[in-house]
C-alpha cells in the first residue's frame, strides 16, 4: 500500500515541503507515479522516514543522516539501539530540568531555598553523547567536511547546489545509451568528478570516485534515486566512473 505526499505528511506530522526537500537532497526518494509524476510513499519509504526522524530527534544533521544511511555498513538494528540510548539520555536531561523548575517554583513561593548551582541544574548546551559512536559505525571524515561546507551555505545556496546536481544527472541520463568509454561520456564524467570535488567540501580521490560508482549499484537507495532519471543509469554511471578513474590513473 502506498500514499501520496499529503497523506504521508498527515500521518508523520511533518510538512509536505519538508518531504519535498528530503527528496530533493536525495535523503528520501519515493517512486513516482508514471502517469502524473506524483510521489508515492511505500511502507519501506515510511520505515526509512521514521529512521530519519529518529536520528533528527537525536540531534543529527540531515547531512550526517544521509551519510549514515548511504553507508553500506549501516545496520538498522544497531541504529535503533543507539537512538534509544540517545533519547533516554535526553529524557534524563529533561527530567533534571523539570526538577529544577519544580524547585524554582517552590523557592519563588518561599517554600524552599536553592543554591545558585541548583538553579541551573539540567541546563547547558544540548549535546549528543552518541554522535561519536554513530560516526564510528557509519560516518567518516568526509561527512564532517561535507557537513561543514554545506553548513556554511545559505539555504538558497544549498538549494542551488542540489538543483545543479539534479540537472547534471538529467544530462547524464541523455548519454546512458552510449558507450561508458566514449569520449562524450568521459567528458561528462570528468565534469561530474569536478562538480563533486568543488561543491561538497570533500576531495574525492580517483579510488573514492570509483567506489562511489560501485555504491550506485550495490546500495538500493542509490540505485533507486539515480534510476529515476533513466532506467539503468546507475549501472551505466558505475561503469563510466570506474573507467574514468582507471584511465586517469594510467594517463
Order of alpha helices (4+ residues) and beta strands (2+ residues): alpha-alpha-beta-beta-alpha-alpha-alpha-alpha-alpha-alpha-alpha-alpha-alpha-alpha
